């Protein structure tokens, strides 16, 4: 995931300028941290088996994401499109991992 974010940030910075590259990298790192935090929190939720805690996590996650996006749109030199594309880097990472896994044969080497 980090490799896709870094590669996309370099491409965005080259084609659209440094603010777009920084925004892409910030979006990629944000979704990586969000996904990592979600894995940690869900493991705690499944351990306690609490529906109310799961609902609170879902609600607060999207509230925090909305507040971060809102505050970033107010910053000068920050590209919202680059940030959103950086968030989408997770999709490319998942597709890349799935393709590598589907074509990987351990007996080939």
ABEGO torsion letter per residue (X at the ends): XAAAAAAAAAAAAAAAEAAAAAAAAAAAAAAAAAAAAAAAAAAAAAAAGBAAAAAAAAAAAAAAAAAAAAAAAABBGBBAAAAAAAAAAAAAAAAAAAAAAAABBAAAX
